């Protein structure tokens, strides 16, 4: 957390291990919601990694996450090696 003050950070990433569990109530849901809220209050973008299901996408949209990375947004094969970011939040 101290790095948020020390370095020029413009975005926070939410690891896919947290994203996988957001469709079920629990600690991961609380952590993801808190990270999004903290990033928004610090005026940082939020990138959720490993979005695989429509339920995860809906949760992230509802909580105004800025971007989602990989899996749900990419076809299998060679393109999966490239991490394309897809806009999540409707602007």
JOTA-V989313 format. One record per backbone hydrogen bond with DSSP energy under -0.5 kcal/mol. NH is the residue of the N-H (numbers start at 1). CO is the residue of the C=O. Records with the same first field share a line. If there is no record, write none. Layout:
# JOTA-V989313
NH: CO + CO
This chain:
# JOTA-V989313
4: 1
5: 2
6: 2
7: 3
9: 7
12: 45
14: 47
15: 13
18: 15
19: 15
20: 16
21: 18
22: 19
24: 21
30: 26
31: 27
32: 28
33: 29
34: 30
35: 31
36: 32
37: 33
38: 34
39: 35
40: 36
41: 37
42: 38
43: 40
44: 39
45: 10
47: 12
48: 46 + 67
49: 14 + 47
50: 69
51: 69
52: 50
57: 53
58: 54
59: 55
60: 56
61: 57
62: 58
63: 59
64: 61
65: 60
67: 46
68: 86
69: 48
70: 84
72: 51 + 70
73: 70
74: 71
80: 77
81: 78
82: 79
83: 81
84: 82
86: 68
88: 66
89: 66
